[in-house]
Amino acid sequence: MTNSEPPASGEDNKDTRGLLVHLLDIELVKGDGEEWSMERQLAHSFVLLVPANGMGSLFIEGNSYPVRLDAVYICGPGETFGAAAQTEDGLQLFIVRFALYCAPEGNGLTVEPVEQCENLVGAGRNFALEGVRPALRCQTILQSWHAGESMDRFRSQIDFQELLYAVVRHSRTPKMDSQTAVEYTRLYMESHLHQTITLEQLARLADISPKYYVELFKKTYGQSAGEYLTGLRIAKAKQLLLQAGSGLRDVAHQVGYSDEFYFSRKFKKETGVSPTLYIAKRRRKIAAYRLGTMGYLLPMDLMPYAAPLHPKWAGYYYEKHREDIPVHLSAFRRNEHWQENIEALRQIRPEIIVSMSLPDSEEKEQLERVAPVFYIPREQEQWRGALRQTAEFFDVAKEAELWLKRFEQKAAYARARLKREAGDEKVLVLSVLIDTCAIYSNRSIAEVLYGDLNITAAHPMEKGREDTSIPVSIEQLAAYEADRILVNARQESATLAYWKQVQGSLAWRELKAVRNNKVHMITSDPWREYSPLAHERIVGIAMRLFTNVSFL
């Protein structure tokens, strides 16, 4: 976990004197099966999410967190939260709602509500609590809460305060390293972009001089704090501009600009087009068909009216854009429900359908009867060329070139940083499926991990044969002398049981990467998707795994 609290000076960075805690409710949610998900809901109070059993993901605002049974997750009032299971065992989760109040010092008769997580735990949202056993504590609180006696309710209030104390104490553990300080300011910008933010203010939050802060932010993330803040604001403005009834002045104010004319000039400088032209080009009724298609549309800010979305099979797009896309097509098991999807498209009558190439089939014939279809030339072109052709079709070539320029800058910075910190480490990617372990590669891994980032492959792939899966025994892995191993294990019971067996074997434990704690689990999304957006995410994930820096 990357701690995101501000660096502490002295014992504490926030004054907890006068804080009052009131437990409002506690429930245990039990989701059955790997398809279970809990719809995202708005928190009207503080919410503490405590996993009790199972594997999956928790979603707080736009962020996704893998479930850990030794961790708790906090959501503030006005934020949204949800959950999704990833195995047949489902997911069990305590949902604890509570209120916070502050009694100003010297005035015990007046209390004021506290409404932001930062007042309690800083910018962090997930905290591992070693030795605390949070689910067991929640079970005790739940029993007392529903016992029916007033003294039991009183006991549950005390028990919850003890649990919350452990969370707050952990979140405020002093972290004086400069990287933590800069990371906190980055998170602060994300949650306060609608406010005026100055360099001096960010430097104070990091507890360092403005000059050193400028150098440190640029060194850590490859761009200045001002550039990053502008990027956040423009990205948010793009979303707001496409919402019905959003005026230019209102949008400018919501993203931190008091002058809409200055905002318009800034928007055009960053995107290549004015806000008005941006809106005009994107109010077409586009349908994205097949998984991966959105990875070509979203870099150019082409938000589809319909697209395949699913919390498991298209988790990233589901969490980021489910509220932006009116019609959700089925994304279950590689378009298994194509008949239902085509019928849904007939009902909405899109202007254009964008799809990956399809073989001659009844599916392709029926799809082309609904509306004109643009097929992304992914098989014939390398992804950059496919993006450019898609951009030309939609008359957004300038936006595509700006996105590609930013991608190349990010990749160049990441490549240099990885070279400096990881050196000539050899990396092996493994796929684990049912009872088989295989050395794995595909076009995304070959072109981005081994190409753009110049990572050394422990098992080089032949040119033209990037899509490779070579079964290998655990004993044979030692011969590759990998310094770092990335593992993609399918999230179902048979595979997970085999993977647990592998981890317990002597041959596995003796591998150099295992001994040096350089084994990382990776998910199919984005590593198995061949698209511009997936590749940008791979660059960011590689940076985080190899250097522990959250990339921008």
C-alpha distance (Angstrom), angle and dihedral (degrees) to the residues before:
residue distance angle dihedral
M1 . . .
T2 3.78 . .
N3 3.78 108.7 .
S4 3.78 111.1 -134.8
E5 3.79 104.2 -173.9
P6 3.80 118.9 119.8
P7 3.77 116.2 -99.8
A8 3.76 109.8 -88.0
S9 3.75 123.3 -128.1
G10 3.76 112.3 -160.5
E11 3.77 116.4 -14.8
D12 3.78 100.4 -34.6
N13 3.79 141.4 8.0
K14 3.81 95.9 -151.5
D15 3.77 129.2 45.2
T16 3.81 110.8 -120.9
R17 3.79 93.7 -179.2
G18 3.77 109.7 120.1
L19 3.82 95.7 21.3
L20 3.80 113.3 141.2
V21 3.81 122.2 -165.9
H22 3.79 125.6 -156.8
L23 3.80 122.4 -175.6
L24 3.82 109.1 -140.4
D25 3.79 103.3 178.8
I26 3.80 144.2 -23.8
E27 3.79 128.7 -158.9
L28 3.78 137.6 170.2
V29 3.81 113.5 -132.5
K30 3.80 116.0 -159.5
G31 3.80 117.4 -163.6
D32 3.80 117.8 -170.4
G33 3.81 124.8 -147.2
E34 3.79 134.1 3.4
E35 3.82 92.5 -78.3
W36 3.82 93.7 60.4
S37 3.76 118.0 116.3
M38 3.79 135.2 167.0
E39 3.77 113.1 -132.4
R40 3.78 113.9 -117.9
Q41 3.78 111.1 -98.1
L42 3.77 136.6 -172.6
A43 3.80 116.2 -106.3
H44 3.80 112.1 -133.6
S45 3.80 91.1 -174.9
F46 3.78 136.9 13.5
V47 3.81 111.2 -58.2
L48 3.79 126.8 -158.8
L49 3.82 113.3 -160.8
V50 3.80 114.3 -158.2
P51 3.84 118.8 -178.7
A52 3.81 113.0 -139.5
N53 3.80 102.3 178.2
G54 3.80 142.8 -10.1
M55 3.79 136.4 34.3
G56 3.78 130.8 -82.9
S57 3.78 144.0 94.5
L58 3.78 135.6 -66.7
F59 3.78 121.0 -149.4
I60 3.81 123.7 -151.0
E61 3.78 115.2 176.5
G62 3.82 105.2 -45.2
N63 3.80 96.0 -24.0
S64 3.80 129.8 96.3
Y65 3.81 122.9 -150.7
P66 3.82 126.1 -169.5
V67 3.81 111.6 -123.8
R68 3.78 115.2 -103.0
L69 3.79 120.4 -177.5
D70 3.80 91.9 -147.0
A71 3.79 93.8 53.4
V72 3.79 140.9 76.6
Y73 3.79 128.6 -151.3
I74 3.79 126.0 -149.8
C75 3.80 129.4 -152.7
G76 3.80 124.0 -171.8
P77 3.81 129.9 -139.9
G78 3.79 111.5 -76.0
E79 3.81 93.3 22.9
T80 3.79 125.4 109.8
F81 3.79 129.3 -124.8
G82 3.80 137.6 -176.5
A83 3.78 142.1 156.4
A84 3.81 142.2 -143.9
A85 3.80 131.8 -165.4
Q86 3.80 122.1 -132.3
T87 3.81 104.0 -169.4
E88 3.79 138.3 51.2
D89 3.81 89.1 -103.4
G90 3.79 89.6 68.5
L91 3.78 121.7 -151.1
Q92 3.80 134.1 -72.2
L93 3.77 117.4 -159.7
F94 3.81 136.7 177.0
I95 3.79 112.5 -139.9
V96 3.80 110.8 -160.3
R97 3.80 118.8 -173.6
F98 3.77 119.6 -164.4
A99 3.79 142.6 160.5
L100 3.79 129.6 -133.0
Y101 3.77 127.1 -150.9
C102 3.77 133.2 -179.4
A103 3.79 123.9 -145.0
P104 3.82 108.0 -157.8
E105 3.79 112.1 -125.0
G106 3.76 112.4 -94.5
N107 3.82 93.6 18.3
G108 3.77 109.8 82.5
L109 3.82 93.3 166.4
T110 3.81 96.9 65.5
V111 3.80 128.3 62.8
E112 3.78 128.0 -178.1
P113 3.82 126.1 -157.8
V114 3.81 118.4 -111.3
E115 3.81 112.2 -142.2
Q116 3.81 108.6 172.7
C117 3.80 129.6 74.5
E118 3.80 89.8 -140.4
N119 3.80 88.6 70.2
L120 3.78 89.2 59.9
V121 3.81 111.7 28.3
G122 3.80 107.6 2.4
A123 3.81 119.3 -119.8
G124 3.80 95.5 -34.4
R125 3.79 123.3 109.7
N126 3.82 103.6 -179.9
F127 3.78 128.1 49.1
A128 3.80 131.3 -178.8
L129 3.80 110.2 -142.5
E130 3.77 110.3 -158.2
G131 3.79 113.7 -152.4
V132 3.82 94.4 1.1
R133 3.87 100.8 98.0
P134 3.84 93.7 -153.0
A135 3.84 96.2 -170.7
L136 3.80 91.7 55.3
R137 3.79 90.4 50.7
C138 3.80 90.4 49.3
Q139 3.80 90.5 51.9
T140 3.81 89.0 55.7
I141 3.80 91.1 47.6
L142 3.82 91.1 48.4
Q143 3.81 92.4 52.3
S144 3.80 92.6 49.4
W145 3.80 92.3 44.7
H146 3.80 93.4 55.6
A147 3.81 97.6 37.0
G148 3.80 91.3 98.1
E149 3.80 99.0 -132.3
S150 3.81 122.0 111.7
M151 3.81 91.8 -132.0
D152 3.80 89.7 53.8
R153 3.81 89.9 53.4
F154 3.79 88.1 49.6
R155 3.81 89.5 51.1
S156 3.79 91.5 50.7
Q157 3.81 90.7 53.5
I158 3.80 90.3 54.3
D159 3.82 93.5 45.7
F160 3.79 91.2 50.4
Q161 3.78 92.3 50.3
E162 3.80 89.1 53.9
L163 3.82 90.4 52.0
L164 3.80 92.0 47.4
Y165 3.79 89.9 48.8
A166 3.80 89.1 57.6
V167 3.83 89.8 51.7
V168 3.81 93.8 48.5
R169 3.78 93.0 44.5
H170 3.80 90.4 52.4
S171 3.80 93.4 47.0
R172 3.78 90.6 53.6
T173 3.77 98.7 48.5
P174 3.81 102.6 135.1
K175 3.83 112.4 -102.9
M176 3.76 106.9 -179.5
D177 3.80 97.7 174.1
S178 3.78 114.4 118.0
Q179 3.82 94.4 -127.3
T180 3.80 91.0 61.9
A181 3.79 90.4 49.0
V182 3.80 93.2 52.9
E183 3.82 92.2 43.8
Y184 3.80 89.4 55.7
T185 3.80 92.0 54.3
R186 3.81 90.4 48.9
L187 3.81 90.3 54.7
Y188 3.80 89.8 44.9
M189 3.81 90.4 56.6
E190 3.81 91.0 51.3
S191 3.81 92.8 55.4
H192 3.83 97.6 38.6
L193 3.81 104.0 38.7
H194 3.81 90.7 123.8
Q195 3.81 90.0 63.6
T196 3.78 131.8 72.6
I197 3.80 107.0 -90.0
T198 3.80 122.0 -172.9
L199 3.78 132.5 -167.9
E200 3.80 90.2 -119.3
Q201 3.82 90.3 53.5
L202 3.83 92.3 51.8
A203 3.80 91.4 47.2
R204 3.81 90.3 52.4
L205 3.80 90.4 51.1
A206 3.80 88.9 52.8
D207 3.81 90.5 44.6
I208 3.81 92.4 -130.0
S209 3.81 135.4 106.2
P210 3.84 118.5 -81.2
K211 3.82 91.5 -118.1
Y212 3.81 93.1 52.6
Y213 3.81 91.1 43.0
V214 3.84 91.3 55.9
E215 3.81 91.2 50.9
L216 3.80 93.9 44.2
F217 3.81 96.5 48.9
K218 3.81 92.3 49.0
K219 3.80 92.0 46.1
T220 3.82 92.3 48.6
Y221 3.81 100.6 43.6
G222 3.79 106.7 19.6
Q223 3.80 95.0 -118.6
S224 3.77 136.8 64.6
A225 3.79 123.3 -92.7
G226 3.81 88.6 -115.4
E227 3.80 92.0 54.0
Y228 3.78 90.7 48.6
L229 3.81 93.2 49.2
T230 3.81 90.9 48.6
G231 3.81 89.9 50.8
L232 3.80 90.8 52.1
R233 3.79 92.4 49.2
I234 3.79 95.5 47.1
A235 3.82 91.5 47.4
K236 3.80 90.5 52.3
A237 3.79 91.2 44.7
K238 3.82 90.5 55.2
Q239 3.80 90.0 57.1
L240 3.79 93.2 47.3
L241 3.81 94.8 46.6
L242 3.80 91.2 60.2
Q243 3.79 93.5 52.4
A244 3.78 115.3 99.8
G245 3.78 114.3 -101.9
S246 3.82 96.3 15.7
G247 3.81 109.8 144.0
L248 3.78 121.1 -155.0
R249 3.80 93.5 -117.7
D250 3.81 92.6 50.2
V251 3.79 92.1 48.4
A252 3.81 91.6 49.2
H253 3.80 91.7 51.8
Q254 3.81 92.8 46.9
V255 3.79 91.5 57.0
G256 3.79 97.8 45.0
Y257 3.82 104.0 -90.8
S258 3.81 117.0 121.7
D259 3.83 93.4 -170.6
E260 3.82 116.3 60.0
F261 3.83 91.8 -161.8
Y262 3.79 91.9 56.6
F263 3.79 88.2 45.6
S264 3.83 90.8 53.6
R265 3.81 91.8 51.7
K266 3.79 91.2 47.2
F267 3.81 91.7 47.8
K268 3.81 92.5 52.0
K269 3.80 92.0 47.2
E270 3.81 91.4 52.9
T271 3.82 99.7 40.0
G272 3.80 104.1 26.6
V273 3.82 93.2 -121.7
S274 3.79 137.0 71.6
P275 3.82 119.6 -104.3
T276 3.82 89.9 -108.7
L277 3.81 93.7 53.2
Y278 3.79 90.3 42.9
I279 3.81 90.2 57.6
A280 3.82 93.4 44.7
K281 3.80 93.1 53.2
R282 3.79 93.9 49.4
R283 3.75 104.8 46.2
R284 3.78 92.8 86.9
K285 3.77 119.9 120.3
I286 3.81 99.5 -114.7
A287 3.80 124.0 173.2
A288 3.81 119.8 -156.4
Y289 3.80 111.9 -149.3
R290 3.81 124.0 -165.8
L291 3.80 127.4 13.6
G292 3.79 115.9 -70.1
T293 3.79 95.2 32.7
M294 3.80 92.5 104.2
G295 3.80 88.5 56.8
Y296 3.81 86.6 71.4
L297 3.81 98.2 40.0
L298 3.81 102.1 46.0
P299 3.84 97.0 58.0
M300 3.82 85.7 64.6
D301 3.81 91.2 43.0
L302 3.80 92.2 -113.1
M303 3.79 101.5 151.2
P304 3.81 110.5 -163.1
Y305 3.78 122.1 -133.5
A306 3.82 89.4 -141.9
A307 3.80 129.4 22.9
P308 3.83 141.8 154.5
L309 3.81 107.6 -89.7
H310 3.79 131.2 172.6
P311 3.84 131.6 154.2
K312 3.82 90.9 -126.1
W313 3.81 108.6 25.0
A314 3.82 94.7 40.0
G315 3.80 100.3 17.7
Y316 3.81 99.3 152.3
Y317 3.79 95.2 50.0
Y318 3.80 91.5 40.7
E319 3.79 93.2 55.3
K320 3.80 96.9 39.9
H321 3.80 101.6 40.8
R322 3.79 111.7 15.0
E323 3.80 90.6 110.7
D324 3.82 93.0 46.4
I325 3.82 95.4 54.3
P326 3.83 115.1 68.6
V327 3.83 98.5 -162.8
H328 3.81 119.8 48.5
L329 3.79 114.1 -159.6
S330 3.79 120.1 -159.4
A331 3.80 114.3 -89.0
F332 3.78 94.8 -179.8
R333 3.82 116.6 141.4
R334 3.82 101.3 -22.1
N335 3.79 99.3 -44.1
E336 3.79 96.5 -44.2
H337 3.82 89.1 156.1
W338 3.79 96.8 53.4
Q339 3.82 94.5 138.8
E340 3.81 91.4 57.8
N341 3.80 90.8 46.2
I342 3.79 93.4 52.6
E343 3.78 90.9 48.3
A344 3.81 89.2 52.0
L345 3.81 89.3 52.4
R346 3.80 90.9 50.7
Q347 3.78 88.9 56.3
I348 3.83 95.8 52.4
R349 3.86 97.0 38.4
P350 3.83 101.2 -145.6
E351 3.81 121.2 -153.4
I352 3.79 92.0 -132.1
I353 3.80 136.7 4.7
V354 3.81 120.5 -145.4
S355 3.79 117.4 -157.9
M356 3.76 144.8 158.0
S357 3.80 111.7 -105.8
L358 3.79 115.6 -72.9
P359 3.79 128.9 -156.0
D360 3.79 117.0 -115.6
S361 3.77 101.7 -81.1
E362 3.78 144.9 126.3
E363 3.82 88.1 -88.4
K364 3.81 92.5 57.4
E365 3.80 92.6 44.5
Q366 3.80 93.3 51.5
L367 3.81 93.1 44.0
E368 3.81 92.3 54.9
R369 3.81 90.2 52.1
V370 3.82 90.6 61.8
A371 3.83 98.7 57.5
P372 3.82 141.3 -36.3
V373 3.81 109.8 -60.3
F374 3.80 126.1 -145.1
Y375 3.81 110.8 -159.3
I376 3.79 114.4 -152.4
P377 3.83 104.9 -128.5
R378 3.79 92.7 -132.0
E379 3.80 95.8 139.5
Q380 3.81 94.4 48.9
E381 3.82 97.9 38.6
Q382 3.77 137.8 48.2
W383 3.82 107.9 -111.8
R384 3.81 95.7 -98.5
G385 3.79 91.2 55.5
A386 3.80 91.5 45.6
L387 3.82 90.1 52.2
R388 3.80 91.6 50.6
Q389 3.81 92.7 49.9
T390 3.80 90.7 49.2
A391 3.81 90.0 49.1
E392 3.80 92.1 50.9
F393 3.79 90.7 51.6
F394 3.82 90.9 54.7
D395 3.83 94.7 39.0
V396 3.81 93.5 -117.9
A397 3.83 99.1 114.0
K398 3.81 92.9 132.4
E399 3.80 92.1 55.4
A400 3.81 90.9 48.6
E401 3.81 92.0 52.6
L402 3.80 91.0 50.2
W403 3.80 90.1 51.4
L404 3.81 91.8 48.2
K405 3.80 90.7 49.2
R406 3.81 90.8 53.3
F407 3.81 90.7 46.6
E408 3.81 92.0 52.7
Q409 3.81 90.0 49.4
K410 3.81 91.6 50.9
A411 3.80 92.5 45.8
A412 3.82 92.0 48.8
Y413 3.79 92.1 50.2
A414 3.81 92.2 46.0
R415 3.80 91.5 47.0
A416 3.81 91.7 53.7
R417 3.80 92.8 44.4
L418 3.81 92.7 48.7
K419 3.80 90.9 47.9
R420 3.78 90.3 51.8
E421 3.80 96.5 46.5
A422 3.82 105.0 27.2
G423 3.80 97.2 32.0
D424 3.80 113.6 -174.6
E425 3.79 96.4 -19.8
K426 3.78 113.6 159.6
V427 3.80 114.0 -130.9
L428 3.79 128.4 -156.0
V429 3.81 122.9 -166.2
L430 3.81 115.8 -153.2
S431 3.79 130.7 -167.3
V432 3.82 117.9 -155.2
L433 3.80 117.4 -162.0
I434 3.82 125.2 168.2
D435 3.84 101.3 -50.5
T436 3.80 100.4 -17.5
C437 3.78 132.9 91.6
A438 3.82 116.6 -161.5
I439 3.79 138.2 -179.6
Y440 3.77 101.5 -116.5
S441 3.78 139.5 -160.8
N442 3.78 137.9 156.2
R443 3.81 136.9 174.9
S444 3.81 93.2 -81.9
I445 3.79 94.1 50.2
A446 3.81 92.7 43.6
E447 3.81 96.4 46.4
V448 3.81 100.1 37.6
L449 3.81 109.3 25.7
Y450 3.80 96.9 35.0
G451 3.81 96.4 24.0
D452 3.82 115.3 34.8
L453 3.81 93.4 27.1
N454 3.80 94.8 37.3
I455 3.80 93.4 -137.2
T456 3.79 113.7 168.8
A457 3.81 112.7 -115.3
A458 3.81 114.7 -137.3
H459 3.81 86.4 -150.5
P460 3.84 108.6 32.7
M461 3.79 115.2 -147.4
E462 3.78 123.3 -134.5
K463 3.80 114.3 -107.1
G464 3.79 109.3 -98.2
R465 3.81 91.9 22.7
E466 3.80 99.6 77.8
D467 3.82 92.9 133.8
T468 3.78 98.4 76.1
S469 3.79 137.8 149.5
I470 3.81 115.1 179.5
P471 3.83 116.4 -177.2
V472 3.78 111.7 -130.9
S473 3.79 135.8 177.1
I474 3.79 119.6 -123.0
E475 3.79 89.1 -116.6
Q476 3.82 90.9 56.7
L477 3.81 93.5 55.4
A478 3.81 92.9 77.1
A479 3.82 90.3 68.3
Y480 3.84 91.2 66.3
E481 3.84 92.2 59.0
A482 3.81 91.8 -149.0
D483 3.80 115.0 -171.4
R484 3.80 91.1 -160.5
I485 3.81 132.2 21.6
L486 3.82 128.1 -158.4
V487 3.81 114.1 -160.3
N488 3.79 127.0 -161.5
A489 3.83 109.1 -170.3
R490 3.79 120.8 179.0
Q491 3.81 109.9 -115.9
E492 3.80 100.6 -122.9
S493 3.78 131.3 105.8
A494 3.84 101.7 -102.7
T495 3.80 93.7 48.6
L496 3.80 93.7 43.9
A497 3.81 91.2 50.0
Y498 3.82 90.4 51.7
W499 3.81 91.5 45.6
K500 3.80 90.4 52.7
Q501 3.81 88.5 51.6
V502 3.82 90.7 50.6
Q503 3.79 91.9 51.7
G504 3.80 90.6 52.9
S505 3.79 94.8 51.3
L506 3.80 120.8 105.6
A507 3.82 92.1 -131.9
W508 3.81 90.6 57.8
R509 3.80 95.7 44.6
E510 3.82 90.7 52.2
L511 3.82 94.4 56.2
K512 3.81 113.0 114.6
A513 3.81 94.0 -125.1
V514 3.82 91.2 50.1
R515 3.81 93.4 48.5
N516 3.83 90.0 50.3
N517 3.82 93.0 47.1
K518 3.81 92.5 -117.2
V519 3.80 100.2 132.9
H520 3.82 115.0 116.6
M521 3.79 129.9 -171.7
I522 3.80 114.3 -135.8
T523 3.80 129.4 -171.6
S524 3.80 127.9 -130.1
D525 3.79 87.5 -114.6
P526 3.04 113.0 97.7
W527 3.81 100.5 0.0
R528 3.82 95.0 67.3
E529 3.81 96.4 42.6
Y530 3.80 118.2 93.1
S531 3.80 103.9 -151.9
P532 3.83 139.3 108.4
L533 3.80 94.2 -106.8
A534 3.81 92.6 47.9
H535 3.80 89.6 51.4
E536 3.79 92.6 50.7
R537 3.80 88.0 52.6
I538 3.82 91.6 48.7
V539 3.81 89.2 55.8
G540 3.79 89.9 52.7
I541 3.81 94.4 45.4
A542 3.81 92.2 48.6
M543 3.80 89.8 52.2
R544 3.79 91.8 50.9
L545 3.81 94.3 45.9
F546 3.80 97.0 44.4
T547 3.81 100.9 35.7
N548 3.83 105.1 17.0
V549 3.81 89.4 -124.0
S550 3.81 119.8 131.0
F551 3.79 102.7 -130.0
L552 3.81 123.0 -142.8
